[in-house]
Amino acid sequence: MSVPDLEGLTAIVVVEPEPGLPICWVSPGFELLTGYGASEVLGRNAKLLQGPHTDPRAVSILTEAIAAGRDAYVTLLNYRADGTPFWNEVAIAPQRDPSSGAILRWLGTQRDVTDRMRASARLHELAYYDALTGLANRSALHDDLRSSMHRARVQETELALLQIDLDDFHTVNEKWGHPAGDALLRAATERLKSVIRPQDLLARLGDDEFALLLKDLPAGEGERVARELGARILSAVREEPHVVGDLRLETRVSIGVGVFRQGTTTSAADLLHDADAATQGAKAAGKDTLRVHRTPTGEAVLVPDDAFDPKNAGRELERVLGEGGLTAVFQPIVELESEEIVGYEALARGPEGSSLHRPDRLFAAAAAAGRTVEVDWACRITAVRAALAAGLGRGGSLFLNSEPAAIDAPCPPEHAELWARATAELSLVIEVTERAITARPAELSRVLSDQRAAGHVIALDDLGADVRSLALLPLIAPDVIKLDLSLVQDRPSTDQAAIVSAVAAEHERTGAQILAEGIENDEHAAIARTLGASLGQGWRYGRPGPLTPPLPVSRVRRTTVFVEPPPGDTPFAVVSEARGGAVAEATKRLLLPMSHHLEHRAQRIGEGAVVLSAFQEARHFTPATARRYETLARRASLVAAFGVGLPEEPVHGVRGTQLEADDVLAGEWSVIVLGPHFAGALVARDLGDTDADDRDRRFSFSTVYDRPLVIAAARTLLSRIAPRERAELPDA
């Protein structure tokens, strides 16, 4: 019987609830489905159907359900007796004794869904791949671009997007016909693939447009790498004609480059726009060339090839700081219903005419010179000095941005008096970004606690620039959530729906106020109100400028409900205290499926997940664990691991924190997963079975799905994560 004939065939399996879970009966359908006779499988475990490509995460769902005595459903790849793989839809359920509740046997059904899975894979191929060239299509590029931009922010790297247009392609279609044009596109694809790096994504956007996404570039190297690769592409296309049947077609390309740099507000949509605008610049310059586009905050300008280099701006930065050349401008923030001004966001500017006038260049130069903390504080002091001089007082809120590297840096002594006055006389709102959370989580946690104690309001900036920032909301519990302008200005998408849903949930849980940025007209204002915003900011209400009377008499107030967490400095201590010491006991062997289930949930959450895991010692972070966590780190917002002897990055993308041997956390095993609509944790304390096999070691444990309690447990780990870097004030 051929494999397709088995599609939809259902089999029944009965398993004894004994060690090894032996099969005690199978239906005739099982024999047809798997090719195994009943006599071949009776007394054996059903894992005989597993093979080299069976997903262990799917298997762990079944093993966890069996350990917990509950139903489960999963689809996984199994293998027939002859080695043929097939997709198996499996459901299991315990059959219990009516009087005692004891499990008498396990009942399982299996169904071949191979054709359905192949159809699903084909739909995915049609949705994400270009049929003509086999390259990724525009949808796939957008998805990869969003995740790559998040990873760049978290890991403080850069990326570049090259748009590559075939010059005068329409003449090929007009002269030789569309079949020749299609053949040329396929030939050009092979030429491009021959010179690009294997880790980068080549996509066809449509017609004669290609795009190349360069990922994980070292900070400060994005433009250089893009130029070098662009030059190789230009050379490869020029060096010989493309052979299309009997034709030898001389072809040229125009290349536009957009670069995502640290310290800018560039979004995925911005980068696509940048690359397209630069391509048009290359065409206008005569084609067969490359141009670079830059996106400073709030504006987009095409720059020539000898563009600003932050590494060469040290002398100008010294002049600006030495002469007190920084200024502050202020953009109004309004209450949307009344359009009454309730505050201002302070925005830094360098001197007019200086290469450092724009804030993105100013902070890029500061980063290159190792003076980010100094510049950040200089900008803050400039802003509060201007606000005090204008008489803002406590009538209106003053929103102040803070760079991640400076989040916990103390005020320089020469500014201490003015800062103390500002703290006392102004209503300050401290804005933090997702980068601050992932780069310096421990410092941020302490600083926000101190700021709240001082009566300041906390705002999370640019939420929505990346879907992954959603999971970080509960770890900050911001008083104000600032929606990225893309949510107001771009066309609705499924990502936007996820963001709006998560923000609404956080608003309902905590009372956080929602502020929409980028409101430029009545339509944007209506969209902002639809998104649940009560506050707004954008050109509709005023462009950045000096503070001028009349100044506001109403301010943004704290509305969040902040509940003190249970005492304890480890996840187990927090949960145990909250539950009055009520915990269970189990071996590691039984707890492993639970931990794998939480990891699997994190995979399903994807971009919105935070995963924090304590492993006791580095030896428990096994090669298999490393593979799972490296996969998690590719998608999740933040993945961190803790253990004695664990390096700073145990695998690519995972934040490692080394524990001291006498740290109480070294005696605990925890897996905590947070997402926009999910919270779960396994917290366990080692009972000290030193003479037992590793998997037979006993733990006191508890599983938690109560969101506030999971968040409280997560914060004990977040506060321990080592910073990626430490920026200090320069010596006097």
PAKETI-537191 format. One line per field, with one value per residue (C-alpha): x, y, z negated; residue in three letters. Coordinates in steps of 0.02 Angstrom, whole numbers. Layout:
c1 X/...
c2 Y/...
c3 Z/...
resn ala/...
//
This chain:
c1 0/70/99/-32/-166/-138/-185/-319/-302/-332/-246/-277/-142/-164/-16/9/46/204/388/436/254/239/112/-20/-139/-144/-285/-270/-261/-97/-22/-75/-17/156/198/232/139/58/180/326/269/181/284/386/379/295/456/505/413/532/680/821/708/573/560/608/498/345/397/419/237/183/305/256/71/103/202/58/-78/-171/-225/-110/-115/32/84/257/364/366/440/360/440/524/599/475/438/259/172/75/-66/-62/-186/-167/-280/-276/-414/-447/-527/-697/-682/-498/-450/-294/-236/-279/-205/-162/-265/-191/-252/-141/-184/-79/-85/63/-31/-102/71/142/3/39/224/177/68/215/326/201/183/369/462/467/406/517/686/662/723/637/499/448/350/496/614/498/489/678/710/604/688/861/833/781/935/1043/969/992/1168/1218/1266/1219/1135/1124/994/1047/914/978/885/926/954/842/764/603/696/735/549/504/637/652/490/444/519/689/657/614/770/876/803/850/1025/1047/992/1130/1258/1208/1209/1387/1457/1353/1389/1298/1228/1138/964/939/760/665/547/461/493/678/706/811/859/1006/998/1168/1148/1249/1377/1496/1451/1524/1555/1385/1416/1592/1535/1387/1499/1624/1490/1401/1563/1582/1405/1434/1595/1517/1373/1488/1623/1531/1361/1217/1184/999/971/1061/1072/1218/1144/1253/1175/1207/1131/1097/1119/1046/1102/1011/1104/1034/1152/1148/1073/950/761/766/622/605/493/622/761/661/624/807/868/736/775/961/927/834/984/1099/990/984/1174/1187/1151/1280/1332/1299/1229/1207/1058/1055/904/934/799/644/707/782/923/1020/1204/1354/1481/1596/1462/1485/1601/1577/1754/1821/1708/1804/1876/1707/1629/1763/1726/1538/1555/1691/1596/1429/1358/1214/1036/867/704/537/391/218/126/-63/-214/-303/-481/-456/-294/-230/-40/14/201/349/480/656/757/944/1027/1207/1256/1177/1297/1395/1411/1343/1183/1076/1055/1095/1265/1295/1271/1360/1512/1495/1490/1642/1738/1682/1590/1409/1380/1454/1349/1191/1208/1253/1091/988/1064/1038/855/816/911/803/643/686/729/562/468/394/389/280/135/184/284/459/502/689/773/915/1042/1061/1246/1206/1052/1136/1277/1271/1254/1425/1474/1479/1294/1233/1159/1060/998/940/844/766/713/629/549/504/384/506/461/608/600/684/696/696/885/907/813/912/1082/1079/931/1002/1049/883/784/875/867/681/650/748/658/488/540/586/411/457/348/421/388/433/480/449/341/293/456/481/355/483/476/303/371/472/319/283/465/460/278/288/170/166/179/236/175/297/241/230/73/-14/57/76/-57/-130/-44/-50/104/16/-136/-25/54/-112/-182/-33/-35/-221/-194/-55/-166/-305/-186/-89/-180/-32/-70/-45/41/39/185/191/18/25/-158/-338/-333/-182/-269/-422/-312/-221/-386/-436/-275/-325/-210/-259/-103/-28/127/169/172/-18/8/173/348/502/551/586/470/354/209/76/150/37/-43/-85/40/53/20/61/-90/-12/-50/118/101/246/308/326/494/636/791/772/626/598/603/475/354/374/339/187/115/151/286/168/281/292/438/497/654/740/684/502/534/629/471/396/547/546/361/398/538/417/291/428/460/275/270/423/468/373/456/576/663/760/836/946/1046/1141/1307/1378/1385/1195/1196/1226/1256/1073/1021/1139/1056/883/932/1024/864/764/886/861/681/648/669/787/860/970/1053/1128/1248/1414/1551/1434/1520/1451/1382/1363/1293/1263/1129/1107/1155/1257/1281/1410/1357/1469/1469/1393/1255/1086/1030/1162/1052/900/840/715/640/535/444/353/254/122/-18/74/171/238/378/454/549/643/767/894/869/1054/1055/1242/1254/1110/1116/1091/915/865/910/760/695/563/468/318/244/172/53/-5/60/104/194/290/341/400/505/574/631/744/840/831/919/1069/1103/1275/1280/1344/1460/1503/1521/1611/1633/1802/1937/1941
c2 0/170/300/423/288/295/479/496/315/305/183/142/96/38/55/-14/117/25/70/77/104/-60/-75/-206/-193/-113/-103/-171/9/27/-117/-37/136/88/-74/-159/-318/-327/-462/-346/-205/-287/-259/-121/69/173/271/137/249/393/429/551/698/676/840/809/956/865/707/806/863/680/629/777/736/556/612/727/598/707/712/775/808/831/812/740/652/462/321/163/-7/14/182/290/452/509/646/570/661/584/602/514/503/404/278/284/171/250/220/252/367/263/252/80/105/239/252/329/370/401/472/496/682/682/756/893/938/938/1053/1167/1168/1209/1354/1417/1405/1502/1633/1661/1615/1688/1560/1621/1627/1520/1665/1731/1853/2021/1942/1834/1984/2087/1948/1921/2108/2134/1993/2045/2224/2166/2055/2202/2312/2179/2129/2307/2261/2337/2277/2341/2323/2331/2358/2296/2349/2284/2438/2455/2284/2337/2347/2160/2120/2241/2181/1996/1954/1906/1730/1810/1931/1787/1693/1848/1863/1681/1707/1867/1772/1644/1782/1871/1708/1677/1831/1853/1786/1624/1702/1844/1843/1873/1910/1961/2106/2099/2142/2187/2225/2118/2148/2086/2090/2091/2034/2034/2164/2234/2406/2541/2418/2411/2539/2476/2295/2351/2454/2312/2185/2309/2337/2149/2138/2281/2198/2024/2091/2192/2062/1957/1956/1851/1705/1688/1554/1617/1792/1871/2016/2155/2198/2330/2361/2511/2481/2580/2549/2581/2550/2519/2594/2591/2745/2782/2761/2674/2550/2409/2518/2658/2543/2483/2664/2712/2576/2621/2808/2772/2662/2805/2914/2788/2786/2976/2977/2880/2699/2560/2631/2625/2756/2756/2827/2882/2898/3018/3034/3116/3148/3058/3130/3053/3082/3070/2932/3033/3030/3075/2955/2958/2895/3055/3170/3165/3341/3416/3325/3396/3570/3552/3490/3612/3764/3709/3700/3580/3645/3569/3583/3527/3440/3453/3301/3321/3240/3177/3209/3392/3422/3509/3509/3403/3394/3403/3282/3357/3325/3360/3460/3505/3679/3740/3711/3578/3401/3350/3453/3297/3188/3025/3094/3169/3003/2903/3015/2996/2807/2805/2913/2815/2968/2912/2937/3111/3165/3085/3182/3341/3326/3294/3443/3556/3505/3532/3698/3762/3696/3779/3942/3940/3913/3744/3692/3544/3605/3501/3341/3340/3179/3141/3007/2901/2799/2617/2640/2785/2716/2689/2816/2943/3127/3209/3309/3475/3455/3380/3540/3581/3402/3401/3562/3488/3332/3439/3571/3477/3334/3215/3067/2950/2867/2698/2590/2405/2417/2474/2322/2195/2281/2325/2237/2228/2412/2462/2367/2457/2628/2616/2568/2721/2834/2774/2803/2981/3007/3005/2930/2790/2781/2641/2719/2659/2508/2428/2463/2277/2143/2068/2216/2159/2029/2162/2262/2171/2177/2367/2399/2571/2711/2770/2659/2760/2679/2689/2806/2659/2599/2763/2795/2623/2510/2385/2215/2057/2117/2279/2183/2081/2239/2327/2173/2159/2345/2338/2190/2281/2436/2330/2242/2394/2552/2612/2763/2745/2883/2879/2960/3023/3104/3222/3243/3209/3032/2989/3061/2952/2798/2839/2845/2680/2604/2653/2803/2942/3045/3102/3179/3236/3381/3401/3470/3559/3536/3532/3707/3816/3820/3969/4031/3987/3832/3687/3674/3489/3346/3160/3071/2896/2784/2611/2496/2432/2282/2239/2064/1925/1930/1824/1844/1687/1617/1471/1583/1703/1565/1466/1621/1667/1492/1474/1344/1227/1137/961/841/750/687/780/643/692/878/881/863/1011/1119/1064/1108/1286/1300/1237/1371/1502/1437/1453/1630/1672/1855/1907/1786/1811/1653/1655/1490/1442/1281/1268/1227/1244/1055/1051/1166/1015/1014/968/1113/1228/1183/1216/1383/1442/1411/1506/1653/1675/1728/1777/1952/1898/1728/1718/1573/1568/1444/1415/1419/1477/1595/1766/1691/1501/1495/1631/1752/1685/1800/1701/1749/1660/1621/1599/1424/1486/1586/1520/1522/1389/1267/1302/1249/1367/1395/1553/1602/1767/1821/1951/1828/1688/1671/1508/1447/1290/1332/1195/1180/1038/922/872/693/690/501/484/478/653/619/536/688/750/929/1025/1110/1211/1256/1430/1507/1654/1803/1922/1783/1730/1911/1926/1768/1832/1995/1903/1834/1992/2087/1969/1980/2053/2207/2189/2336/2464/2644/2759/2945/2995/3049/3234
c3 0/47/-84/-19/-39/-226/-243/-376/-435/-623/-741/-925/-1051/-1231/-1351/-1527/-1663/-1715/-1706/-1524/-1472/-1374/-1233/-1277/-1127/-954/-827/-650/-594/-690/-592/-428/-481/-545/-454/-622/-666/-836/-893/-851/-966/-1114/-1272/-1189/-1213/-1077/-1057/-931/-806/-838/-725/-690/-646/-779/-873/-1057/-1107/-1039/-1132/-1293/-1284/-1290/-1427/-1534/-1514/-1564/-1717/-1765/-1725/-1600/-1417/-1280/-1093/-976/-794/-768/-638/-660/-557/-488/-504/-333/-386/-291/-386/-411/-510/-654/-746/-920/-1063/-1231/-1383/-1546/-1584/-1772/-1900/-1940/-2125/-2164/-2021/-1988/-1807/-1737/-1564/-1436/-1277/-1122/-948/-799/-629/-472/-425/-306/-158/-268/-333/-157/-101/-248/-201/-21/-79/-182/-29/75/-61/-92/68/242/368/511/424/269/162/7/51/-23/-167/-218/-209/-321/-451/-452/-453/-609/-705/-646/-702/-874/-887/-833/-970/-1103/-1051/-1004/-827/-660/-502/-325/-188/-6/126/294/452/626/734/888/860/947/1114/1105/1086/1225/1348/1313/1222/1044/1053/1085/941/824/878/845/670/635/704/603/448/472/501/341/240/298/209/52/-122/-174/-333/-241/-165/22/72/227/193/363/545/559/374/257/76/-26/-216/-302/-483/-644/-588/-720/-787/-674/-532/-447/-312/-274/-252/-146/-33/-12/30/142/238/261/329/452/511/526/630/744/773/901/988/925/1042/1079/1211/1367/1297/1203/1107/1036/869/736/565/454/268/123/-56/-220/-382/-556/-685/-873/-955/-814/-806/-636/-614/-489/-381/-391/-333/-183/-139/-161/-43/87/78/94/247/329/290/374/529/533/523/687/631/613/444/256/138/-51/-145/-326/-441/-583/-716/-646/-469/-320/-216/-71/-102/14/3/-109/-245/-428/-520/-711/-737/-661/-762/-927/-908/-867/-1015/-1129/-1064/-1087/-1265/-1311/-1247/-1318/-1144/-1183/-1179/-1217/-1121/-1190/-1103/-1182/-1252/-1263/-1340/-1184/-1239/-1282/-1184/-1341/-1358/-1507/-1476/-1358/-1295/-1301/-1142/-1131/-991/-954/-891/-729/-584/-679/-612/-783/-775/-751/-907/-817/-763/-934/-1023/-887/-912/-1101/-1087/-972/-1097/-1251/-1319/-1314/-1501/-1496/-1346/-1416/-1579/-1487/-1386/-1543/-1634/-1482/-1476/-1661/-1663/-1521/-1603/-1769/-1682/-1589/-1752/-1706/-1888/-1935/-1828/-1677/-1660/-1586/-1492/-1496/-1391/-1458/-1362/-1420/-1458/-1574/-1659/-1828/-1815/-1958/-1921/-1895/-2051/-1957/-1913/-2078/-2147/-1989/-1973/-2154/-2122/-1964/-2059/-2190/-2078/-1917/-1882/-1797/-1687/-1657/-1486/-1463/-1307/-1271/-1242/-1423/-1487/-1388/-1403/-1589/-1671/-1847/-1850/-1772/-1903/-2043/-1959/-1925/-2105/-2162/-2038/-2096/-2276/-2227/-2158/-1973/-1836/-1727/-1539/-1418/-1250/-1071/-1113/-948/-857/-884/-934/-1053/-1171/-1228/-1349/-1439/-1491/-1655/-1709/-1707/-1754/-1671/-1718/-1536/-1382/-1229/-1068/-923/-784/-663/-754/-714/-540/-459/-387/-514/-524/-629/-723/-765/-825/-942/-1010/-1038/-1124/-1241/-1283/-1319/-1434/-1527/-1542/-1618/-1739/-1799/-1747/-1642/-1531/-1343/-1244/-1053/-961/-782/-775/-627/-576/-628/-556/-662/-816/-783/-763/-926/-1021/-940/-1004/-1181/-1198/-1318/-1285/-1119/-1043/-866/-745/-755/-930/-904/-836/-948/-1004/-1156/-1307/-1289/-1398/-1439/-1519/-1573/-1743/-1727/-1722/-1688/-1851/-1909/-1886/-1896/-2040/-2103/-2219/-2331/-2288/-2418/-2509/-2442/-2334/-2229/-2128/-2246/-2400/-2324/-2272/-2433/-2538/-2434/-2453/-2637/-2609/-2516/-2391/-2319/-2297/-2141/-2055/-1916/-1797/-1827/-1824/-1659/-1551/-1644/-1607/-1425/-1415/-1472/-1344/-1212/-1264/-1243/-1067/-1028/-1097/-991/-978/-1134/-1256/-1401/-1465/-1629/-1687/-1835/-1809/-1975/-1889/-1714/-1693/-1691/-1540/-1429/-1241/-1215/-1327/-1233/-1067/-1136/-1212/-1058/-961/-1092/-1085/-898/-927/-1108/-1179/-1317/-1360/-1515/-1605/-1781/-1859/-1946/-1813/-1675/-1550/-1497/-1336/-1354/-1177/-1048/-1105/-1282/-1426/-1551/-1734/-1840/-2019/-2170/-2243/-2407/-2321/-2377/-2194/-2158/-2252/-2142/-1971/-1891/-1719/-1701/-1541/-1516/-1363/-1325/-1368/-1459/-1620/-1687/-1800/-1872/-2032/-2125/-2268/-2274/-2424/-2424/-2360/-2327/-2307/-2183/-1994/-1923/-1859/-2022/-2128/-2227/-2227/-2321/-2181/-2130/-1962/-1945/-1817/-1922/-1823/-1966/-2058/-1902/-1873/-2054/-2033/-1867/-1945/-2067/-1918/-1814/-1952/-1938/-1751/-1717/-1604/-1427/-1454/-1585/-1529/-1650/-1661/-1593/-1714/-1748
resn met/ser/val/pro/asp/leu/glu/gly/leu/thr/ala/ile/val/val/val/glu/pro/glu/pro/gly/leu/pro/ile/cys/trp/val/ser/pro/gly/phe/glu/leu/leu/thr/gly/tyr/gly/ala/ser/glu/val/leu/gly/arg/asn/ala/lys/leu/leu/gln/gly/pro/his/thr/asp/pro/arg/ala/val/ser/ile/leu/thr/glu/ala/ile/ala/ala/gly/arg/asp/ala/tyr/val/thr/leu/leu/asn/tyr/arg/ala/asp/gly/thr/pro/phe/trp/asn/glu/val/ala/ile/ala/pro/gln/arg/asp/pro/ser/ser/gly/ala/ile/leu/arg/trp/leu/gly/thr/gln/arg/asp/val/thr/asp/arg/met/arg/ala/ser/ala/arg/leu/his/glu/leu/ala/tyr/tyr/asp/ala/leu/thr/gly/leu/ala/asn/arg/ser/ala/leu/his/asp/asp/leu/arg/ser/ser/met/his/arg/ala/arg/val/gln/glu/thr/glu/leu/ala/leu/leu/gln/ile/asp/leu/asp/asp/phe/his/thr/val/asn/glu/lys/trp/gly/his/pro/ala/gly/asp/ala/leu/leu/arg/ala/ala/thr/glu/arg/leu/lys/ser/val/ile/arg/pro/gln/asp/leu/leu/ala/arg/leu/gly/asp/asp/glu/phe/ala/leu/leu/leu/lys/asp/leu/pro/ala/gly/glu/gly/glu/arg/val/ala/arg/glu/leu/gly/ala/arg/ile/leu/ser/ala/val/arg/glu/glu/pro/his/val/val/gly/asp/leu/arg/leu/glu/thr/arg/val/ser/ile/gly/val/gly/val/phe/arg/gln/gly/thr/thr/thr/ser/ala/ala/asp/leu/leu/his/asp/ala/asp/ala/ala/thr/gln/gly/ala/lys/ala/ala/gly/lys/asp/thr/leu/arg/val/his/arg/thr/pro/thr/gly/glu/ala/val/leu/val/pro/asp/asp/ala/phe/asp/pro/lys/asn/ala/gly/arg/glu/leu/glu/arg/val/leu/gly/glu/gly/gly/leu/thr/ala/val/phe/gln/pro/ile/val/glu/leu/glu/ser/glu/glu/ile/val/gly/tyr/glu/ala/leu/ala/arg/gly/pro/glu/gly/ser/ser/leu/his/arg/pro/asp/arg/leu/phe/ala/ala/ala/ala/ala/ala/gly/arg/thr/val/glu/val/asp/trp/ala/cys/arg/ile/thr/ala/val/arg/ala/ala/leu/ala/ala/gly/leu/gly/arg/gly/gly/ser/leu/phe/leu/asn/ser/glu/pro/ala/ala/ile/asp/ala/pro/cys/pro/pro/glu/his/ala/glu/leu/trp/ala/arg/ala/thr/ala/glu/leu/ser/leu/val/ile/glu/val/thr/glu/arg/ala/ile/thr/ala/arg/pro/ala/glu/leu/ser/arg/val/leu/ser/asp/gln/arg/ala/ala/gly/his/val/ile/ala/leu/asp/asp/leu/gly/ala/asp/val/arg/ser/leu/ala/leu/leu/pro/leu/ile/ala/pro/asp/val/ile/lys/leu/asp/leu/ser/leu/val/gln/asp/arg/pro/ser/thr/asp/gln/ala/ala/ile/val/ser/ala/val/ala/ala/glu/his/glu/arg/thr/gly/ala/gln/ile/leu/ala/glu/gly/ile/glu/asn/asp/glu/his/ala/ala/ile/ala/arg/thr/leu/gly/ala/ser/leu/gly/gln/gly/trp/arg/tyr/gly/arg/pro/gly/pro/leu/thr/pro/pro/leu/pro/val/ser/arg/val/arg/arg/thr/thr/val/phe/val/glu/pro/pro/pro/gly/asp/thr/pro/phe/ala/val/val/ser/glu/ala/arg/gly/gly/ala/val/ala/glu/ala/thr/lys/arg/leu/leu/leu/pro/met/ser/his/his/leu/glu/his/arg/ala/gln/arg/ile/gly/glu/gly/ala/val/val/leu/ser/ala/phe/gln/glu/ala/arg/his/phe/thr/pro/ala/thr/ala/arg/arg/tyr/glu/thr/leu/ala/arg/arg/ala/ser/leu/val/ala/ala/phe/gly/val/gly/leu/pro/glu/glu/pro/val/his/gly/val/arg/gly/thr/gln/leu/glu/ala/asp/asp/val/leu/ala/gly/glu/trp/ser/val/ile/val/leu/gly/pro/his/phe/ala/gly/ala/leu/val/ala/arg/asp/leu/gly/asp/thr/asp/ala/asp/asp/arg/asp/arg/arg/phe/ser/phe/ser/thr/val/tyr/asp/arg/pro/leu/val/ile/ala/ala/ala/arg/thr/leu/leu/ser/arg/ile/ala/pro/arg/glu/arg/ala/glu/leu/pro/asp/ala
//
